[in-house]
C-alpha cells in the first residue's frame, strides 16, 4: 500500500492524493482488492491509463485500485477471423500494434488512443469513424453486487455513442462491473476495415468505404493524431489532456436545423437524430486553438496554466502546473460560450471524479 498524488496516474497530470493506493497485477488480484474494499464499505476508484479521468485536487478519500493485469491471447474464430482476448490492464495501443503487426485488422483506426484495453468497452472508445463496438465479442467482468464473475456478449453491453451499460452503471469512477478482460473478433489479413472517415480516407488516397493496408491506416492515424496533440508526448503540453473533453452532441434533426447550414451534421443510428461537431461549435462560438494561453483570449481564466490545445479545440490541456480547477474553468468557459451562442450544452467525455463542470 502506497500513498501518492493521483496526478501521476492521469494524462492530464492533475489529481490530489489517494487515501489508499493498490496495484493489481492479475485478474484475481483485481477481484480480491475490489472485494476487500467493498467488504470494508470503502469508497473505490478504479484507475487504468488515466486518460479518461479528471480527478479533483482534493483527490480520492478511499481505495484507488490501479488495473495492471496484462496479456494478449489469440485463437482462431470463424472462417477468416481470429478472437483476440486482452487483459483489462494491457496498454491499448500495444494491443493495436500487435494485432496489425501479426496480420489482423479491425482495430487499426483506433491507433494512438491512450489508456488500457479494459476501458475501451466502458466508453465505447472510438476515433476516425471506428469504435470498439464494431469488433467486441464479449467482456468478462466482476459484478460487485452479486459478487460473481459475469460475461457480457456485445449485444448485452447496450453500446451507444461513447456509452455502454458499463459506463451507465459507473458512479464517480466506481463501476458495478469491473472489467477483467475483453474479446475482439478481428479479420485475418492485411486489408483494413472499411475507411469511414473522410479525413483519413484523404490521407490514404482512397474513397470513403474503401479499404487500405492496415499498417498504412495505423501509420496515418498516428500521424493525424499527433498533429492534433492526441498522442502522448512528454515534451508537448498539448498532449497533457483527457483527449477530447466534450462529446459531439446528438440532437433531434429539427433542433440541428436551427444551426447555420455550414455546421457539420452526421447521421446516427437513432431515427430522427443528428450528430453535430463539438469542435465546430466551439470554434464558431469564438473559442480558437490556444484559448487561455498567455497573450490569447481567456488567458485570465487560469492565468495561462490551462488552455485549449494549440492544435485542437476539443482538448483542454495542462500547460505544466495547472490544477483540476484550472482545467474545469477553461472547460466551463467553453461550455457556457457554446450554450450562449447556439443553445446547446456540451457534455464532458471524461469521468469527473469528485468535481463537476
Kinemage of the C-alpha trace (Angstrom):
@kinemage 1
@onewidth
@group {chain A} dominant
@subgroup {mainchain}
@vectorlist {calphas} color= white
{ca unk a 1} P 0.000 0.000 0.000
{ca unk a 2} L 1.327 3.400 -1.019
{ca unk a 3} L 0.013 6.963 -0.793
{ca unk a 4} L 0.555 9.040 -3.899
{ca unk a 5} L -0.747 12.003 -5.862
{ca unk a 6} L -3.236 10.805 -8.468
{ca unk a 7} L -1.858 13.381 -10.908
{ca unk a 8} L 0.944 10.881 -11.535
{ca unk a 9} L -1.599 8.385 -12.928
{ca unk a 10} L -3.545 10.687 -15.268
{ca unk a 11} L -2.704 12.009 -18.717
{ca unk a 12} L -3.966 15.471 -17.743
{ca unk a 13} L -1.483 15.449 -14.829
{ca unk a 14} L -3.981 16.666 -12.239
{ca unk a 15} L -5.497 14.961 -9.213
{ca unk a 16} L -4.898 15.100 -5.479
{ca unk a 17} L -3.879 12.342 -3.052
{ca unk a 18} L -5.283 8.836 -2.776
{ca unk a 19} L -6.034 7.706 0.754
{ca unk a 20} L -5.013 4.166 -0.250
{ca unk a 21} L -3.295 3.138 -3.492
{ca unk a 22} L -3.155 -0.505 -4.532
{ca unk a 23} L -1.877 -2.150 -7.715
{ca unk a 24} L -3.467 -5.300 -9.188
{ca unk a 25} L -1.116 -7.390 -11.356
{ca unk a 26} L -3.612 -10.178 -12.141
{ca unk a 27} L -7.365 -10.513 -12.606
{ca unk a 28} L -7.563 -12.480 -9.363
{ca unk a 29} L -5.734 -9.695 -7.509
{ca unk a 30} L -8.074 -7.144 -9.050
{ca unk a 31} L -11.119 -9.064 -7.823
{ca unk a 32} L -9.552 -9.517 -4.398
{ca unk a 33} L -8.745 -5.841 -3.911
{ca unk a 34} L -12.191 -4.761 -5.070
{ca unk a 35} L -13.880 -7.310 -2.780
{ca unk a 36} L -11.833 -6.169 0.194
{ca unk a 37} L -12.784 -2.530 -0.356
{ca unk a 38} L -16.443 -3.443 -0.757
{ca unk a 39} L -16.475 -5.615 2.358
{ca unk a 40} L -14.988 -2.697 4.299
{ca unk a 41} L -17.593 -0.317 2.783
{ca unk a 42} L -14.673 1.758 1.486
{ca unk a 43} L -15.156 4.118 -1.473
{ca unk a 44} L -13.467 2.655 -4.566
{ca unk a 45} L -11.905 4.296 -7.615
{ca unk a 46} L -10.514 2.192 -10.468
{ca unk a 47} L -7.688 3.722 -12.491
{ca unk a 48} L -6.294 2.341 -15.715
{ca unk a 49} L -4.305 4.531 -18.085
{ca unk a 50} L -5.814 7.671 -16.554
{ca unk a 51} L -6.663 9.118 -19.958
{ca unk a 52} L -10.394 9.472 -19.331
{ca unk a 53} L -10.348 10.749 -15.748
{ca unk a 54} L -10.315 14.259 -14.364
{ca unk a 55} L -9.746 13.875 -10.622
{ca unk a 56} L -10.306 16.717 -8.198
{ca unk a 57} L -7.458 18.499 -6.441
{ca unk a 58} L -8.765 17.038 -3.181
{ca unk a 59} L -8.015 13.560 -4.513
{ca unk a 60} L -9.948 10.468 -3.507
{ca unk a 61} L -10.770 9.535 0.074
{ca unk a 62} L -10.850 5.781 -0.383
{ca unk a 63} L -9.155 2.871 -2.115
{ca unk a 64} L -7.662 3.578 -5.538
{ca unk a 65} L -7.079 0.311 -7.373
{ca unk a 66} L -4.727 0.553 -10.343
{ca unk a 67} L -5.590 -2.024 -13.011
{ca unk a 68} L -2.392 -3.761 -14.131
{ca unk a 69} L -3.283 -7.248 -15.411
{ca unk a 70} L -1.607 -7.557 -18.807
{ca unk a 71} L -1.562 -10.149 -21.566
{ca unk a 72} L -2.970 -10.979 -25.002
{ca unk a 73} L -4.074 -14.342 -26.403
{ca unk a 74} L -5.190 -15.102 -29.957
{ca unk a 75} L -7.207 -18.074 -31.161
{ca unk a 76} L -8.998 -18.980 -34.354
{ca unk a 77} L -12.524 -17.741 -34.871
{ca unk a 78} L -14.978 -18.263 -37.704
{ca unk a 79} L -13.563 -18.542 -41.217
{ca unk a 80} L -11.133 -15.706 -41.851
{ca unk a 81} L -11.319 -14.301 -38.334
{ca unk a 82} L -9.480 -14.549 -35.035
{ca unk a 83} L -10.580 -13.969 -31.456
{ca unk a 84} L -8.156 -11.698 -29.605
{ca unk a 85} L -8.510 -11.565 -25.834
{ca unk a 86} L -6.792 -8.732 -23.988
{ca unk a 87} L -6.491 -8.457 -20.237
{ca unk a 88} L -8.020 -5.269 -18.838
{ca unk a 89} L -4.666 -3.744 -17.865
{ca unk a 90} L -2.997 -4.261 -21.239
{ca unk a 91} L -1.990 -0.944 -22.875
{ca unk a 92} L -4.431 -0.283 -25.684
{ca unk a 93} L -2.022 0.937 -28.340
{ca unk a 94} L 0.305 -2.005 -27.695
{ca unk a 95} L -2.644 -4.284 -28.448
{ca unk a 96} L -3.445 -2.422 -31.670
{ca unk a 97} L 0.196 -2.500 -32.765
{ca unk a 98} L 0.438 -6.231 -32.080
{ca unk a 99} L -2.706 -7.115 -33.999
{ca unk a 100} L -1.673 -5.069 -37.033
{ca unk a 101} L 1.870 -6.499 -36.984
{ca unk a 102} L 0.538 -10.049 -36.796
{ca unk a 103} L -1.850 -9.585 -39.715
{ca unk a 104} L -5.224 -8.937 -38.072
{ca unk a 105} L -7.391 -5.964 -38.985
{ca unk a 106} L -10.244 -4.172 -37.270
{ca unk a 107} L -8.511 -2.019 -34.644
{ca unk a 108} L -6.082 -0.047 -36.830
{ca unk a 109} L -8.182 3.153 -36.967
{ca unk a 110} L -8.070 3.229 -33.146
{ca unk a 111} L -4.274 3.527 -33.052
{ca unk a 112} L -2.662 6.010 -30.686
{ca unk a 113} L -5.548 6.218 -28.222
{ca unk a 114} L -4.065 6.293 -24.703
{ca unk a 115} L -5.307 4.062 -21.933
{ca unk a 116} L -5.891 0.368 -21.327
{ca unk a 117} L -7.888 -2.303 -23.132
{ca unk a 118} L -10.334 -2.734 -20.256
{ca unk a 119} L -11.520 0.859 -20.513
{ca unk a 120} L -12.434 0.662 -24.189
{ca unk a 121} L -15.831 -1.049 -23.858
{ca unk a 122} L -16.851 1.226 -20.981
{ca unk a 123} L -16.637 4.350 -23.112
{ca unk a 124} L -17.174 2.566 -26.428
{ca unk a 125} L -13.916 4.206 -27.419
{ca unk a 126} L -13.791 5.437 -30.979
{ca unk a 127} L -11.991 7.628 -33.496
{ca unk a 128} L -11.773 8.149 -37.254
{ca unk a 129} L -15.110 6.504 -37.953
{ca unk a 130} L -14.449 3.364 -35.905
{ca unk a 131} L -15.307 2.322 -32.391
{ca unk a 132} L -14.686 -0.801 -30.362
{ca unk a 133} L -18.313 -1.933 -30.530
{ca unk a 134} L -17.617 -2.872 -34.169
{ca unk a 135} L -15.279 -5.667 -33.039
{ca unk a 136} L -16.016 -6.567 -29.400
{ca unk a 137} L -17.364 -10.085 -28.903
{ca unk a 138} L -17.571 -10.221 -25.127
{ca unk a 139} L -16.368 -8.627 -21.904
{ca unk a 140} L -15.533 -10.604 -18.761
{ca unk a 141} L -16.376 -8.677 -15.579
{ca unk a 142} L -16.633 -8.923 -11.809
{ca unk a 143} L -20.137 -7.974 -10.667
{ca unk a 144} L -19.723 -6.180 -7.344
{ca unk a 145} L -23.400 -6.596 -6.442
{ca unk a 146} L -23.701 -10.361 -6.954
{ca unk a 147} L -20.002 -10.951 -6.135
{ca unk a 148} L -19.635 -13.232 -9.127
{ca unk a 149} L -17.947 -13.049 -12.479
{ca unk a 150} L -20.209 -12.222 -15.397
{ca unk a 151} L -19.502 -12.365 -19.115
{ca unk a 152} L -21.392 -9.909 -21.320
{ca unk a 153} L -21.963 -10.529 -25.004
{ca unk a 154} L -21.668 -7.487 -27.243
{ca unk a 155} L -25.438 -7.028 -27.567
{ca unk a 156} L -25.869 -7.074 -23.777
{ca unk a 157} L -23.487 -4.126 -23.398
{ca unk a 158} L -26.016 -1.749 -24.997
{ca unk a 159} L -23.371 0.249 -26.825
{ca unk a 160} L -24.105 3.818 -27.849
{ca unk a 161} L -22.046 6.824 -28.867
{ca unk a 162} L -19.274 6.952 -26.220
{ca unk a 163} L -21.591 4.984 -23.985
{ca unk a 164} L -22.379 1.498 -22.709
{ca unk a 165} L -24.149 -0.340 -19.927
{ca unk a 166} L -20.765 -0.488 -18.180
{ca unk a 167} L -20.499 3.303 -18.197
{ca unk a 168} L -24.092 3.867 -17.138
{ca unk a 169} L -23.570 1.656 -14.079
{ca unk a 170} L -20.427 3.541 -13.005
{ca unk a 171} L -20.727 6.285 -10.372
{ca unk a 172} L -17.841 8.660 -9.591
{ca unk a 173} L -15.330 6.247 -11.131
{ca unk a 174} L -16.711 3.303 -9.166
{ca unk a 175} L -18.224 0.680 -11.516
{ca unk a 176} L -20.704 -2.033 -10.712
{ca unk a 177} L -18.986 -4.223 -13.287
{ca unk a 178} L -15.179 -4.358 -13.058
{ca unk a 179} L -13.742 -5.277 -16.468
{ca unk a 180} L -11.304 -8.185 -16.290
{ca unk a 181} L -10.725 -8.891 -19.999
{ca unk a 182} L -12.139 -8.067 -23.430
{ca unk a 183} L -12.533 -10.282 -26.508
{ca unk a 184} L -12.407 -8.852 -30.038
{ca unk a 185} L -13.198 -10.533 -33.353
{ca unk a 186} L -10.679 -9.404 -35.966
{ca unk a 187} L -10.247 -10.220 -39.635
{ca unk a 188} L -7.220 -12.207 -40.744
{ca unk a 189} L -5.381 -10.357 -43.488
{ca unk a 190} L -3.663 -7.085 -44.325
{ca unk a 191} L -6.719 -5.223 -45.640
{ca unk a 192} L -8.169 -2.779 -43.148
{ca unk a 193} L -11.763 -2.431 -42.114
{ca unk a 194} L -13.634 -0.056 -44.475
{ca unk a 195} L -12.471 3.537 -44.038
{ca unk a 196} L -15.413 5.521 -42.659
{ca unk a 197} L -13.795 8.914 -42.001
{ca unk a 198} L -13.238 11.410 -44.815
{ca unk a 199} L -10.050 12.962 -43.394
{ca unk a 200} L -8.448 9.532 -43.024
{ca unk a 201} L -9.594 8.454 -46.494
{ca unk a 202} L -7.960 11.556 -47.996
{ca unk a 203} L -4.732 10.870 -46.118
{ca unk a 204} L -4.687 7.336 -47.510
{ca unk a 205} L -5.692 8.356 -51.028
{ca unk a 206} L -8.832 6.167 -51.032
{ca unk a 207} L -12.565 6.767 -51.089
{ca unk a 208} L -14.731 6.524 -48.004
{ca unk a 209} L -15.884 2.916 -47.792
{ca unk a 210} L -12.715 1.528 -49.390
{ca unk a 211} L -10.072 -0.459 -47.555
{ca unk a 212} L -6.301 0.061 -47.348
{ca unk a 213} L -3.369 -1.796 -45.879
{ca unk a 214} L -3.967 -1.908 -42.130
{ca unk a 215} L -0.373 -0.888 -41.422
{ca unk a 216} L -0.840 2.181 -43.632
{ca unk a 217} L -4.038 3.053 -41.766
{ca unk a 218} L -2.230 2.795 -38.440
{ca unk a 219} L 0.608 4.995 -39.693
{ca unk a 220} L -1.724 7.708 -40.984
{ca unk a 221} L -3.921 7.664 -37.886
{ca unk a 222} L -0.865 8.102 -35.672
{ca unk a 223} L 0.303 10.984 -37.876
{ca unk a 224} L -3.095 12.691 -37.839
{ca unk a 225} L -3.493 12.242 -34.080
{ca unk a 226} L 0.000 13.570 -33.394
{ca unk a 227} L -0.781 16.652 -35.468
{ca unk a 228} L -3.736 17.313 -33.152
{ca unk a 229} L -1.799 16.686 -29.948
{ca unk a 230} L -3.684 13.428 -29.386
{ca unk a 231} L -0.669 11.139 -28.983
{ca unk a 232} L 1.020 11.393 -25.598
{ca unk a 233} L 4.350 13.187 -25.778
{ca unk a 234} L 6.180 14.188 -22.554
{ca unk a 235} L 7.740 17.121 -24.413
{ca unk a 236} L 4.427 18.555 -25.626
{ca unk a 237} L 1.947 20.148 -23.161
{ca unk a 238} L -0.711 19.983 -25.868
{ca unk a 239} L -0.903 16.257 -25.093
{ca unk a 240} L -1.424 16.731 -21.324
{ca unk a 241} L -5.186 16.277 -21.520
{ca unk a 242} L -8.011 13.770 -21.403
{ca unk a 243} L -8.178 13.848 -25.198
{ca unk a 244} L -11.472 15.219 -26.470
{ca unk a 245} L -13.029 16.899 -23.447
{ca unk a 246} L -16.514 17.165 -24.979
{ca unk a 247} L -18.622 14.628 -26.832
{ca unk a 248} L -20.262 15.506 -30.126
{ca unk a 249} L -23.887 16.463 -29.334
{ca unk a 250} L -26.673 14.271 -30.723
{ca unk a 251} L -29.877 16.239 -31.219
{ca unk a 252} L -33.267 15.885 -32.907
{ca unk a 253} L -32.939 16.883 -36.555
{ca unk a 254} L -35.273 19.929 -36.209
{ca unk a 255} L -33.016 21.332 -33.470
{ca unk a 256} L -29.924 20.750 -35.585
{ca unk a 257} L -31.611 22.526 -38.491
{ca unk a 258} L -31.554 25.746 -36.442
{ca unk a 259} L -27.774 25.887 -36.803
{ca unk a 260} L -26.036 27.584 -39.737
{ca unk a 261} L -26.102 25.495 -42.903
{ca unk a 262} L -22.329 25.065 -42.828
{ca unk a 263} L -22.392 23.356 -39.414
{ca unk a 264} L -21.322 19.723 -39.934
{ca unk a 265} L -24.011 17.102 -39.416
{ca unk a 266} L -23.519 13.347 -39.259
{ca unk a 267} L -26.057 10.510 -39.421
{ca unk a 268} L -26.621 8.297 -36.389
{ca unk a 269} L -28.468 5.023 -35.933
{ca unk a 270} L -31.302 6.557 -33.930
{ca unk a 271} L -34.105 7.727 -36.246
{ca unk a 272} L -34.697 11.454 -36.361
{ca unk a 273} L -31.432 12.303 -34.623
{ca unk a 274} L -28.299 14.049 -35.943
{ca unk a 275} L -24.767 14.215 -34.558
{ca unk a 276} L -23.043 17.598 -34.572
{ca unk a 277} L -19.377 18.540 -34.342
{ca unk a 278} L -18.403 19.803 -30.902
{ca unk a 279} L -15.171 21.176 -32.378
{ca unk a 280} L -17.139 23.270 -34.907
{ca unk a 281} L -19.468 24.580 -32.208
{ca unk a 282} L -16.508 25.542 -30.025
{ca unk a 283} L -14.653 27.311 -32.803
{ca unk a 284} L -17.680 29.188 -34.121
{ca unk a 285} L -18.675 30.221 -30.623
{ca unk a 286} L -15.396 32.149 -30.586
{ca unk a 287} L -13.006 29.754 -28.875
{ca unk a 288} L -9.955 29.191 -31.025
{ca unk a 289} L -6.975 26.916 -30.600
{ca unk a 290} L -4.877 28.057 -27.652
{ca unk a 291} L -7.754 29.802 -25.874
{ca unk a 292} L -6.437 30.517 -22.375
{ca unk a 293} L -2.736 30.670 -23.245
{ca unk a 294} L -0.760 33.784 -22.208
{ca unk a 295} L -1.485 36.574 -24.674
{ca unk a 296} L -4.569 34.771 -26.018
{ca unk a 297} L -8.266 35.314 -25.262
{ca unk a 298} L -9.198 33.692 -21.974
{ca unk a 299} L -5.702 33.924 -20.508
{ca unk a 300} L -7.038 35.399 -17.249
{ca unk a 301} L -9.275 32.386 -16.558
{ca unk a 302} L -6.431 30.168 -15.331
{ca unk a 303} L -3.517 32.602 -15.716
{ca unk a 304} L -2.186 30.538 -18.621
{ca unk a 305} L -1.848 27.343 -16.579
{ca unk a 306} L -4.591 25.645 -18.620
{ca unk a 307} L -5.894 26.238 -22.122
{ca unk a 308} L -7.488 24.689 -25.135
{ca unk a 309} L -4.835 22.835 -27.097
{ca unk a 310} L -2.920 24.928 -29.597
{ca unk a 311} L -3.585 22.081 -32.058
{ca unk a 312} L -7.185 21.036 -31.396
{ca unk a 313} L -10.103 22.915 -29.848
{ca unk a 314} L -11.628 19.803 -28.258
{ca unk a 315} L -8.756 19.217 -25.818
{ca unk a 316} L -8.393 21.097 -22.523
{ca unk a 317} L -4.702 20.972 -21.667
{ca unk a 318} L -2.452 21.354 -18.648
{ca unk a 319} L 0.379 23.694 -19.627
{ca unk a 320} L 2.613 22.287 -16.877
{ca unk a 321} L 1.362 23.293 -13.436
{ca unk a 322} L -2.430 23.504 -13.749
{ca unk a 323} L -4.880 22.267 -11.141
{ca unk a 324} L -8.044 20.326 -11.839
{ca unk a 325} L -9.975 23.537 -11.131
{ca unk a 326} L -7.927 25.335 -13.786
{ca unk a 327} L -8.872 22.735 -16.411
{ca unk a 328} L -12.510 22.844 -15.345
{ca unk a 329} L -12.522 26.651 -15.501
{ca unk a 330} L -11.434 26.590 -19.152
{ca unk a 331} L -13.915 23.829 -19.982
{ca unk a 332} L -16.708 25.686 -18.199
{ca unk a 333} L -16.000 28.897 -20.111
{ca unk a 334} L -16.173 26.992 -23.391
{ca unk a 335} L -19.359 25.120 -22.472
{ca unk a 336} L -21.021 28.352 -21.323
{ca unk a 337} L -19.980 30.147 -24.505
{ca unk a 338} L -21.287 27.417 -26.800
{ca unk a 339} L -24.580 27.342 -24.913
{ca unk a 340} L -24.896 31.117 -25.187
{ca unk a 341} L -24.105 31.072 -28.912
{ca unk a 342} L -26.087 28.034 -30.022
{ca unk a 343} L -28.329 26.941 -27.143
{ca unk a 344} L -26.505 23.605 -26.914
{ca unk a 345} L -24.849 22.459 -23.675
{ca unk a 346} L -21.742 20.408 -24.369
{ca unk a 347} L -21.253 17.354 -22.188
{ca unk a 348} L -17.866 16.193 -20.867
{ca unk a 349} L -16.414 12.957 -22.201
{ca unk a 350} L -14.033 12.133 -19.295
{ca unk a 351} L -15.284 10.934 -15.927
{ca unk a 352} L -15.182 13.816 -13.419
{ca unk a 353} L -14.127 12.415 -10.047
{ca unk a 354} L -15.255 14.463 -7.042
{ca unk a 355} L -15.641 17.520 -9.247
{ca unk a 356} L -18.174 18.924 -11.690
{ca unk a 357} L -18.351 21.078 -14.779
